[in-house]
Amino acid sequence: MMPSVHTAVDGLVRDGSVRLSWKGKPLATRAGPYRIGRFDDD
């Protein structure tokens, strides 16, 4: 199922619906471990 999840995450990032980060630092693309967050979350 992970390929489907990755495709969905990539689409949400591309659409600007979510952002990716790891240890508080933003990520431009999925790489290794990451967190998914909404832009209004601080």
mmCIF entry with sequence, helices, sheets and N, C-alpha, C, O atoms, coordinates in Angstrom:
data_MODEL
# 
_entry.id   MODEL 
# 
_entity.id                         1 
_entity.type                       polymer 
_entity.pdbx_number_of_molecules   1 
# 
_entity_poly.entity_id                      1 
_entity_poly.type                           'polypeptide(L)' 
_entity_poly.nstd_linkage                   no 
_entity_poly.nstd_monomer                   no 
_entity_poly.pdbx_seq_one_letter_code       MMPSVHTAVDGLVRDGSVRLSWKGKPLATRAGPYRIGRFDDD 
_entity_poly.pdbx_seq_one_letter_code_can   MMPSVHTAVDGLVRDGSVRLSWKGKPLATRAGPYRIGRFDDD 
_entity_poly.pdbx_strand_id                 A 
# 
loop_
_entity_poly_seq.entity_id 
_entity_poly_seq.num 
_entity_poly_seq.mon_id 
_entity_poly_seq.hetero 
1 1  MET n 
1 2  MET n 
1 3  PRO n 
1 4  SER n 
1 5  VAL n 
1 6  HIS n 
1 7  THR n 
1 8  ALA n 
1 9  VAL n 
1 10 ASP n 
1 11 GLY n 
1 12 LEU n 
1 13 VAL n 
1 14 ARG n 
1 15 ASP n 
1 16 GLY n 
1 17 SER n 
1 18 VAL n 
1 19 ARG n 
1 20 LEU n 
1 21 SER n 
1 22 TRP n 
1 23 LYS n 
1 24 GLY n 
1 25 LYS n 
1 26 PRO n 
1 27 LEU n 
1 28 ALA n 
1 29 THR n 
1 30 ARG n 
1 31 ALA n 
1 32 GLY n 
1 33 PRO n 
1 34 TYR n 
1 35 ARG n 
1 36 ILE n 
1 37 GLY n 
1 38 ARG n 
1 39 PHE n 
1 40 ASP n 
1 41 ASP n 
1 42 ASP n 
# 
_struct_asym.id          A 
_struct_asym.entity_id   1 
# 
_struct_conf.conf_type_id            HELX_P 
_struct_conf.id                      HELX_P1 
_struct_conf.pdbx_PDB_helix_id       AA1 
_struct_conf.beg_label_comp_id       MET 
_struct_conf.beg_label_asym_id       A 
_struct_conf.beg_label_seq_id        2 
_struct_conf.pdbx_beg_PDB_ins_code   ? 
_struct_conf.end_label_comp_id       ASP 
_struct_conf.end_label_asym_id       A 
_struct_conf.end_label_seq_id        15 
_struct_conf.pdbx_end_PDB_ins_code   ? 
_struct_conf.beg_auth_comp_id        MET 
_struct_conf.beg_auth_asym_id        A 
_struct_conf.beg_auth_seq_id         2 
_struct_conf.end_auth_comp_id        ASP 
_struct_conf.end_auth_asym_id        A 
_struct_conf.end_auth_seq_id         15 
_struct_conf.pdbx_PDB_helix_class    1 
_struct_conf.details                 ? 
_struct_conf.pdbx_PDB_helix_length   14 
# 
_struct_conf_type.id          HELX_P 
_struct_conf_type.criteria    ? 
_struct_conf_type.reference   ? 
# 
_struct_sheet.id               AA1 
_struct_sheet.type             ? 
_struct_sheet.number_strands   3 
_struct_sheet.details          ? 
# 
loop_
_struct_sheet_order.sheet_id 
_struct_sheet_order.range_id_1 
_struct_sheet_order.range_id_2 
_struct_sheet_order.offset 
_struct_sheet_order.sense 
AA1 1 2 ? anti-parallel 
AA1 2 3 ? anti-parallel 
# 
loop_
_struct_sheet_range.sheet_id 
_struct_sheet_range.id 
_struct_sheet_range.beg_label_comp_id 
_struct_sheet_range.beg_label_asym_id 
_struct_sheet_range.beg_label_seq_id 
_struct_sheet_range.pdbx_beg_PDB_ins_code 
_struct_sheet_range.end_label_comp_id 
_struct_sheet_range.end_label_asym_id 
_struct_sheet_range.end_label_seq_id 
_struct_sheet_range.pdbx_end_PDB_ins_code 
_struct_sheet_range.beg_auth_comp_id 
_struct_sheet_range.beg_auth_asym_id 
_struct_sheet_range.beg_auth_seq_id 
_struct_sheet_range.end_auth_comp_id 
_struct_sheet_range.end_auth_asym_id 
_struct_sheet_range.end_auth_seq_id 
AA1 1 LYS A 25 ? LEU A 27 ? LYS A 25 LEU A 27 
AA1 2 ARG A 19 ? TRP A 22 ? ARG A 19 TRP A 22 
AA1 3 ARG A 35 ? GLY A 37 ? ARG A 35 GLY A 37 
# 
loop_
_atom_site.group_PDB 
_atom_site.id 
_atom_site.type_symbol 
_atom_site.label_atom_id 
_atom_site.label_alt_id 
_atom_site.label_comp_id 
_atom_site.label_asym_id 
_atom_site.label_entity_id 
_atom_site.label_seq_id 
_atom_site.pdbx_PDB_ins_code 
_atom_site.Cartn_x 
_atom_site.Cartn_y 
_atom_site.Cartn_z 
_atom_site.occupancy 
_atom_site.B_iso_or_equiv 
_atom_site.pdbx_formal_charge 
_atom_site.auth_seq_id 
_atom_site.auth_comp_id 
_atom_site.auth_asym_id 
_atom_site.auth_atom_id 
_atom_site.pdbx_PDB_model_num 
ATOM 1   N N  . MET A 1 1  ? 0.803  -1.200 0.000  1.00 0.00 ? 1  MET A N  1 
ATOM 2   C CA . MET A 1 1  ? 0.000  0.000  0.000  1.00 0.00 ? 1  MET A CA 1 
ATOM 3   C C  . MET A 1 1  ? 0.852  1.273  0.000  1.00 0.00 ? 1  MET A C  1 
ATOM 4   O O  . MET A 1 1  ? 0.353  2.342  -0.352 1.00 0.00 ? 1  MET A O  1 
ATOM 5   N N  . MET A 1 2  ? 2.112  1.178  0.384  1.00 0.00 ? 2  MET A N  1 
ATOM 6   C CA . MET A 1 2  ? 2.923  2.393  0.493  1.00 0.00 ? 2  MET A CA 1 
ATOM 7   C C  . MET A 1 2  ? 3.101  3.133  -0.830 1.00 0.00 ? 2  MET A C  1 
ATOM 8   O O  . MET A 1 2  ? 3.140  4.363  -0.808 1.00 0.00 ? 2  MET A O  1 
ATOM 9   N N  . PRO A 1 3  ? 3.211  2.474  -1.970 1.00 0.00 ? 3  PRO A N  1 
ATOM 10  C CA . PRO A 1 3  ? 3.286  3.255  -3.213 1.00 0.00 ? 3  PRO A CA 1 
ATOM 11  C C  . PRO A 1 3  ? 2.053  4.147  -3.415 1.00 0.00 ? 3  PRO A C  1 
ATOM 12  O O  . PRO A 1 3  ? 2.172  5.269  -3.908 1.00 0.00 ? 3  PRO A O  1 
ATOM 13  N N  . SER A 1 4  ? 0.887  3.652  -3.037 1.00 0.00 ? 4  SER A N  1 
ATOM 14  C CA . SER A 1 4  ? -0.329 4.467  -3.139 1.00 0.00 ? 4  SER A CA 1 
ATOM 15  C C  . SER A 1 4  ? -0.289 5.641  -2.175 1.00 0.00 ? 4  SER A C  1 
ATOM 16  O O  . SER A 1 4  ? -0.711 6.747  -2.515 1.00 0.00 ? 4  SER A O  1 
ATOM 17  N N  . VAL A 1 5  ? 0.216  5.402  -0.980 1.00 0.00 ? 5  VAL A N  1 
ATOM 18  C CA . VAL A 1 5  ? 0.339  6.471  0.018  1.00 0.00 ? 5  VAL A CA 1 
ATOM 19  C C  . VAL A 1 5  ? 1.322  7.529  -0.475 1.00 0.00 ? 5  VAL A C  1 
ATOM 20  O O  . VAL A 1 5  ? 1.048  8.725  -0.374 1.00 0.00 ? 5  VAL A O  1 
ATOM 21  N N  . HIS A 1 6  ? 2.458  7.099  -1.004 1.00 0.00 ? 6  HIS A N  1 
ATOM 22  C CA . HIS A 1 6  ? 3.460  8.041  -1.506 1.00 0.00 ? 6  HIS A CA 1 
ATOM 23  C C  . HIS A 1 6  ? 2.907  8.876  -2.655 1.00 0.00 ? 6  HIS A C  1 
ATOM 24  O O  . HIS A 1 6  ? 3.165  10.077 -2.732 1.00 0.00 ? 6  HIS A O  1 
ATOM 25  N N  . THR A 1 7  ? 2.153  8.250  -3.542 1.00 0.00 ? 7  THR A N  1 
ATOM 26  C CA . THR A 1 7  ? 1.539  8.982  -4.651 1.00 0.00 ? 7  THR A CA 1 
ATOM 27  C C  . THR A 1 7  ? 0.570  10.033 -4.128 1.00 0.00 ? 7  THR A C  1 
ATOM 28  O O  . THR A 1 7  ? 0.545  11.162 -4.619 1.00 0.00 ? 7  THR A O  1 
ATOM 29  N N  . ALA A 1 8  ? -0.226 9.662  -3.131 1.00 0.00 ? 8  ALA A N  1 
ATOM 30  C CA . ALA A 1 8  ? -1.180 10.612 -2.545 1.00 0.00 ? 8  ALA A CA 1 
ATOM 31  C C  . ALA A 1 8  ? -0.456 11.765 -1.864 1.00 0.00 ? 8  ALA A C  1 
ATOM 32  O O  . ALA A 1 8  ? -0.841 12.922 -2.036 1.00 0.00 ? 8  ALA A O  1 
ATOM 33  N N  . VAL A 1 9  ? 0.580  11.470 -1.099 1.00 0.00 ? 9  VAL A N  1 
ATOM 34  C CA . VAL A 1 9  ? 1.346  12.517 -0.412 1.00 0.00 ? 9  VAL A CA 1 
ATOM 35  C C  . VAL A 1 9  ? 1.987  13.454 -1.427 1.00 0.00 ? 9  VAL A C  1 
ATOM 36  O O  . VAL A 1 9  ? 1.941  14.674 -1.265 1.00 0.00 ? 9  VAL A O  1 
ATOM 37  N N  . ASP A 1 10 ? 2.580  12.891 -2.466 1.00 0.00 ? 10 ASP A N  1 
ATOM 38  C CA . ASP A 1 10 ? 3.209  13.729 -3.504 1.00 0.00 ? 10 ASP A CA 1 
ATOM 39  C C  . ASP A 1 10 ? 2.184  14.670 -4.126 1.00 0.00 ? 10 ASP A C  1 
ATOM 40  O O  . ASP A 1 10 ? 2.486  15.840 -4.364 1.00 0.00 ? 10 ASP A O  1 
ATOM 41  N N  . GLY A 1 11 ? 0.983  14.178 -4.389 1.00 0.00 ? 11 GLY A N  1 
ATOM 42  C CA . GLY A 1 11 ? -0.064 15.016 -4.963 1.00 0.00 ? 11 GLY A CA 1 
ATOM 43  C C  . GLY A 1 11 ? -0.492 16.122 -4.019 1.00 0.00 ? 11 GLY A C  1 
ATOM 44  O O  . GLY A 1 11 ? -0.691 17.257 -4.452 1.00 0.00 ? 11 GLY A O  1 
ATOM 45  N N  . LEU A 1 12 ? -0.638 15.815 -2.733 1.00 0.00 ? 12 LEU A N  1 
ATOM 46  C CA . LEU A 1 12 ? -1.031 16.824 -1.753 1.00 0.00 ? 12 LEU A CA 1 
ATOM 47  C C  . LEU A 1 12 ? 0.044  17.899 -1.595 1.00 0.00 ? 12 LEU A C  1 
ATOM 48  O O  . LEU A 1 12 ? -0.266 19.080 -1.439 1.00 0.00 ? 12 LEU A O  1 
ATOM 49  N N  . VAL A 1 13 ? 1.301  17.482 -1.636 1.00 0.00 ? 13 VAL A N  1 
ATOM 50  C CA . VAL A 1 13 ? 2.407  18.455 -1.554 1.00 0.00 ? 13 VAL A CA 1 
ATOM 51  C C  . VAL A 1 13 ? 2.406  19.337 -2.798 1.00 0.00 ? 13 VAL A C  1 
ATOM 52  O O  . VAL A 1 13 ? 2.541  20.556 -2.701 1.00 0.00 ? 13 VAL A O  1 
ATOM 53  N N  . ARG A 1 14 ? 2.256  18.725 -3.954 1.00 0.00 ? 14 ARG A N  1 
ATOM 54  C CA . ARG A 1 14 ? 2.245  19.470 -5.223 1.00 0.00 ? 14 ARG A CA 1 
ATOM 55  C C  . ARG A 1 14 ? 1.090  20.473 -5.259 1.00 0.00 ? 14 ARG A C  1 
ATOM 56  O O  . ARG A 1 14 ? 1.248  21.580 -5.773 1.00 0.00 ? 14 ARG A O  1 
ATOM 57  N N  . ASP A 1 15 ? -0.067 20.092 -4.718 1.00 0.00 ? 15 ASP A N  1 
ATOM 58  C CA . ASP A 1 15 ? -1.240 20.976 -4.686 1.00 0.00 ? 15 ASP A CA 1 
ATOM 59  C C  . ASP A 1 15 ? -1.145 22.052 -3.605 1.00 0.00 ? 15 ASP A C  1 
ATOM 60  O O  . ASP A 1 15 ? -1.950 22.983 -3.585 1.00 0.00 ? 15 ASP A O  1 
ATOM 61  N N  . GLY A 1 16 ? -0.165 21.928 -2.708 1.00 0.00 ? 16 GLY A N  1 
ATOM 62  C CA . GLY A 1 16 ? -0.019 22.905 -1.635 1.00 0.00 ? 16 GLY A CA 1 
ATOM 63  C C  . GLY A 1 16 ? -0.958 22.667 -0.464 1.00 0.00 ? 16 GLY A C  1 
ATOM 64  O O  . GLY A 1 16 ? -1.169 23.558 0.359  1.00 0.00 ? 16 GLY A O  1 
ATOM 65  N N  . SER A 1 17 ? -1.521 21.467 -0.387 1.00 0.00 ? 17 SER A N  1 
ATOM 66  C CA . SER A 1 17 ? -2.449 21.148 0.704  1.00 0.00 ? 17 SER A CA 1 
ATOM 67  C C  . SER A 1 17 ? -1.744 20.789 2.003  1.00 0.00 ? 17 SER A C  1 
ATOM 68  O O  . SER A 1 17 ? -2.270 21.030 3.089  1.00 0.00 ? 17 SER A O  1 
ATOM 69  N N  . VAL A 1 18 ? -0.546 20.211 1.888  1.00 0.00 ? 18 VAL A N  1 
ATOM 70  C CA . VAL A 1 18 ? 0.225  19.811 3.070  1.00 0.00 ? 18 VAL A CA 1 
ATOM 71  C C  . VAL A 1 18 ? 1.682  20.191 2.869  1.00 0.00 ? 18 VAL A C  1 
ATOM 72  O O  . VAL A 1 18 ? 2.120  20.508 1.763  1.00 0.00 ? 18 VAL A O  1 
ATOM 73  N N  . ARG A 1 19 ? 2.418  20.148 3.969  1.00 0.00 ? 19 ARG A N  1 
ATOM 74  C CA . ARG A 1 19 ? 3.867  20.372 3.905  1.00 0.00 ? 19 ARG A CA 1 
ATOM 75  C C  . ARG A 1 19 ? 4.558  19.190 4.562  1.00 0.00 ? 19 ARG A C  1 
ATOM 76  O O  . ARG A 1 19 ? 3.973  18.504 5.400  1.00 0.00 ? 19 ARG A O  1 
ATOM 77  N N  . LEU A 1 20 ? 5.789  18.960 4.181  1.00 0.00 ? 20 LEU A N  1 
ATOM 78  C CA . LEU A 1 20 ? 6.590  17.891 4.758  1.00 0.00 ? 20 LEU A CA 1 
ATOM 79  C C  . LEU A 1 20 ? 7.694  18.503 5.603  1.00 0.00 ? 20 LEU A C  1 
ATOM 80  O O  . LEU A 1 20 ? 8.239  19.554 5.265  1.00 0.00 ? 20 LEU A O  1 
ATOM 81  N N  . SER A 1 21 ? 8.016  17.842 6.695  1.00 0.00 ? 21 SER A N  1 
ATOM 82  C CA . SER A 1 21 ? 9.113  18.310 7.537  1.00 0.00 ? 21 SER A CA 1 
ATOM 83  C C  . SER A 1 21 ? 9.718  17.122 8.263  1.00 0.00 ? 21 SER A C  1 
ATOM 84  O O  . SER A 1 21 ? 9.135  16.039 8.316  1.00 0.00 ? 21 SER A O  1 
ATOM 85  N N  . TRP A 1 22 ? 10.904 17.349 8.822  1.00 0.00 ? 22 TRP A N  1 
ATOM 86  C CA . TRP A 1 22 ? 11.549 16.366 9.680  1.00 0.00 ? 22 TRP A CA 1 
ATOM 87  C C  . TRP A 1 22 ? 12.381 17.115 10.690 1.00 0.00 ? 22 TRP A C  1 
ATOM 88  O O  . TRP A 1 22 ? 13.241 17.926 10.346 1.00 0.00 ? 22 TRP A O  1 
ATOM 89  N N  . LYS A 1 23 ? 12.105 16.822 11.955 1.00 0.00 ? 23 LYS A N  1 
ATOM 90  C CA . LYS A 1 23 ? 12.783 17.485 13.078 1.00 0.00 ? 23 LYS A CA 1 
ATOM 91  C C  . LYS A 1 23 ? 12.690 18.999 12.979 1.00 0.00 ? 23 LYS A C  1 
ATOM 92  O O  . LYS A 1 23 ? 13.647 19.715 13.274 1.00 0.00 ? 23 LYS A O  1 
ATOM 93  N N  . GLY A 1 24 ? 11.513 19.479 12.556 1.00 0.00 ? 24 GLY A N  1 
ATOM 94  C CA . GLY A 1 24 ? 11.252 20.906 12.499 1.00 0.00 ? 24 GLY A CA 1 
ATOM 95  C C  . GLY A 1 24 ? 11.776 21.613 11.265 1.00 0.00 ? 24 GLY A C  1 
ATOM 96  O O  . GLY A 1 24 ? 11.560 22.814 11.106 1.00 0.00 ? 24 GLY A O  1 
ATOM 97  N N  . LYS A 1 25 ? 12.459 20.896 10.392 1.00 0.00 ? 25 LYS A N  1 
ATOM 98  C CA . LYS A 1 25 ? 13.004 21.507 9.179  1.00 0.00 ? 25 LYS A CA 1 
ATOM 99  C C  . LYS A 1 25 ? 12.154 21.105 7.982  1.00 0.00 ? 25 LYS A C  1 
ATOM 100 O O  . LYS A 1 25 ? 11.840 19.926 7.817  1.00 0.00 ? 25 LYS A O  1 
ATOM 101 N N  . PRO A 1 26 ? 11.776 22.067 7.146  1.00 0.00 ? 26 PRO A N  1 
ATOM 102 C CA . PRO A 1 26 ? 10.936 21.745 5.988  1.00 0.00 ? 26 PRO A CA 1 
ATOM 103 C C  . PRO A 1 26 ? 11.671 20.887 4.962  1.00 0.00 ? 26 PRO A C  1 
ATOM 104 O O  . PRO A 1 26 ? 12.879 21.018 4.768  1.00 0.00 ? 26 PRO A O  1 
ATOM 105 N N  . LEU A 1 27 ? 10.921 20.016 4.318  1.00 0.00 ? 27 LEU A N  1 
ATOM 106 C CA . LEU A 1 27 ? 11.448 19.195 3.225  1.00 0.00 ? 27 LEU A CA 1 
ATOM 107 C C  . LEU A 1 27 ? 10.726 19.577 1.941  1.00 0.00 ? 27 LEU A C  1 
ATOM 108 O O  . LEU A 1 27 ? 9.512  19.784 1.952  1.00 0.00 ? 27 LEU A O  1 
ATOM 109 N N  . ALA A 1 28 ? 11.443 19.671 0.856  1.00 0.00 ? 28 ALA A N  1 
ATOM 110 C CA . ALA A 1 28 ? 10.827 19.990 -0.437 1.00 0.00 ? 28 ALA A CA 1 
ATOM 111 C C  . ALA A 1 28 ? 10.159 18.757 -1.039 1.00 0.00 ? 28 ALA A C  1 
ATOM 112 O O  . ALA A 1 28 ? 9.140  18.868 -1.720 1.00 0.00 ? 28 ALA A O  1 
ATOM 113 N N  . THR A 1 29 ? 10.735 17.585 -0.786 1.00 0.00 ? 29 THR A N  1 
ATOM 114 C CA . THR A 1 29 ? 10.196 16.328 -1.307 1.00 0.00 ? 29 THR A CA 1 
ATOM 115 C C  . THR A 1 29 ? 10.329 15.244 -0.247 1.00 0.00 ? 29 THR A C  1 
ATOM 116 O O  . THR A 1 29 ? 11.051 15.400 0.737  1.00 0.00 ? 29 THR A O  1 
ATOM 117 N N  . ARG A 1 30 ? 9.624  14.151 -0.465 1.00 0.00 ? 30 ARG A N  1 
ATOM 118 C CA . ARG A 1 30 ? 9.744  13.019 0.448  1.00 0.00 ? 30 ARG A CA 1 
ATOM 119 C C  . ARG A 1 30 ? 11.156 12.469 0.369  1.00 0.00 ? 30 ARG A C  1 
ATOM 120 O O  . ARG A 1 30 ? 11.677 12.222 -0.719 1.00 0.00 ? 30 ARG A O  1 
ATOM 121 N N  . ALA A 1 31 ? 11.768 12.282 1.518  1.00 0.00 ? 31 ALA A N  1 
ATOM 122 C CA . ALA A 1 31 ? 13.092 11.676 1.590  1.00 0.00 ? 31 ALA A CA 1 
ATOM 123 C C  . ALA A 1 31 ? 13.289 11.131 2.988  1.00 0.00 ? 31 ALA A C  1 
ATOM 124 O O  . ALA A 1 31 ? 13.277 11.882 3.963  1.00 0.00 ? 31 ALA A O  1 
ATOM 125 N N  . GLY A 1 32 ? 13.470 9.821  3.086  1.00 0.00 ? 32 GLY A N  1 
ATOM 126 C CA . GLY A 1 32 ? 13.638 9.216  4.398  1.00 0.00 ? 32 GLY A CA 1 
ATOM 127 C C  . GLY A 1 32 ? 12.401 9.438  5.251  1.00 0.00 ? 32 GLY A C  1 
ATOM 128 O O  . GLY A 1 32 ? 11.292 9.528  4.724  1.00 0.00 ? 32 GLY A O  1 
ATOM 129 N N  . PRO A 1 33 ? 12.579 9.527  6.570  1.00 0.00 ? 33 PRO A N  1 
ATOM 130 C CA . PRO A 1 33 ? 11.429 9.779  7.433  1.00 0.00 ? 33 PRO A CA 1 
ATOM 131 C C  . PRO A 1 33 ? 10.945 11.219 7.270  1.00 0.00 ? 33 PRO A C  1 
ATOM 132 O O  . PRO A 1 33 ? 11.735 12.122 6.995  1.00 0.00 ? 33 PRO A O  1 
ATOM 133 N N  . TYR A 1 34 ? 9.654  11.421 7.439  1.00 0.00 ? 34 TYR A N  1 
ATOM 134 C CA . TYR A 1 34 ? 9.086  12.765 7.312  1.00 0.00 ? 34 TYR A CA 1 
ATOM 135 C C  . TYR A 1 34 ? 7.770  12.848 8.049  1.00 0.00 ? 34 TYR A C  1 
ATOM 136 O O  . TYR A 1 34 ? 7.131  11.833 8.329  1.00 0.00 ? 34 TYR A O  1 
ATOM 137 N N  . ARG A 1 35 ? 7.374  14.058 8.358  1.00 0.00 ? 35 ARG A N  1 
ATOM 138 C CA . ARG A 1 35 ? 6.073  14.334 8.955  1.00 0.00 ? 35 ARG A CA 1 
ATOM 139 C C  . ARG A 1 35 ? 5.241  15.098 7.943  1.00 0.00 ? 35 ARG A C  1 
ATOM 140 O O  . ARG A 1 35 ? 5.756  15.903 7.168  1.00 0.00 ? 35 ARG A O  1 
ATOM 141 N N  . ILE A 1 36 ? 3.951  14.830 7.965  1.00 0.00 ? 36 ILE A N  1 
ATOM 142 C CA . ILE A 1 36 ? 3.008  15.523 7.083  1.00 0.00 ? 36 ILE A CA 1 
ATOM 143 C C  . ILE A 1 36 ? 2.199  16.469 7.933  1.00 0.00 ? 36 ILE A C  1 
ATOM 144 O O  . ILE A 1 36 ? 1.641  16.062 8.952  1.00 0.00 ? 36 ILE A O  1 
ATOM 145 N N  . GLY A 1 37 ? 2.123  17.741 7.531  1.00 0.00 ? 37 GLY A N  1 
ATOM 146 C CA . GLY A 1 37 ? 1.356  18.710 8.304  1.00 0.00 ? 37 GLY A CA 1 
ATOM 147 C C  . GLY A 1 37 ? 0.602  19.667 7.404  1.00 0.00 ? 37 GLY A C  1 
ATOM 148 O O  . GLY A 1 37 ? 0.971  19.881 6.249  1.00 0.00 ? 37 GLY A O  1 
ATOM 149 N N  . ARG A 1 38 ? -0.459 20.238 7.950  1.00 0.00 ? 38 ARG A N  1 
ATOM 150 C CA . ARG A 1 38 ? -1.189 21.284 7.235  1.00 0.00 ? 38 ARG A CA 1 
ATOM 151 C C  . ARG A 1 38 ? -0.427 22.587 7.400  1.00 0.00 ? 38 ARG A C  1 
ATOM 152 O O  . ARG A 1 38 ? 0.346  22.741 8.346  1.00 0.00 ? 38 ARG A O  1 
ATOM 153 N N  . PHE A 1 39 ? -0.639 23.522 6.490  1.00 0.00 ? 39 PHE A N  1 
ATOM 154 C CA . PHE A 1 39 ? 0.057  24.797 6.570  1.00 0.00 ? 39 PHE A CA 1 
ATOM 155 C C  . PHE A 1 39 ? -0.407 25.651 7.745  1.00 0.00 ? 39 PHE A C  1 
ATOM 156 O O  . PHE A 1 39 ? 0.343  26.511 8.208  1.00 0.00 ? 39 PHE A O  1 
ATOM 157 N N  . ASP A 1 40 ? -1.630 25.434 8.238  1.00 0.00 ? 40 ASP A N  1 
ATOM 158 C CA . ASP A 1 40 ? -2.093 26.240 9.360  1.00 0.00 ? 40 ASP A CA 1 
ATOM 159 C C  . ASP A 1 40 ? -1.668 25.664 10.701 1.00 0.00 ? 40 ASP A C  1 
ATOM 160 O O  . ASP A 1 40 ? -1.963 26.261 11.736 1.00 0.00 ? 40 ASP A O  1 
ATOM 161 N N  . ASP A 1 41 ? -0.978 24.509 10.719 1.00 0.00 ? 41 ASP A N  1 
ATOM 162 C CA . ASP A 1 41 ? -0.446 23.946 11.965 1.00 0.00 ? 41 ASP A CA 1 
ATOM 163 C C  . ASP A 1 41 ? 0.885  24.593 12.272 1.00 0.00 ? 41 ASP A C  1 
ATOM 164 O O  . ASP A 1 41 ? 1.732  24.727 11.388 1.00 0.00 ? 41 ASP A O  1 
ATOM 165 N N  . ASP A 1 42 ? 1.078  24.991 13.506 1.00 0.00 ? 42 ASP A N  1 
ATOM 166 C CA . ASP A 1 42 ? 2.382  25.550 13.912 1.00 0.00 ? 42 ASP A CA 1 
ATOM 167 C C  . ASP A 1 42 ? 2.984  24.750 15.023 1.00 0.00 ? 42 ASP A C  1 
ATOM 168 O O  . ASP A 1 42 ? 4.076  25.069 15.492 1.00 0.00 ? 42 ASP A O  1 
# 
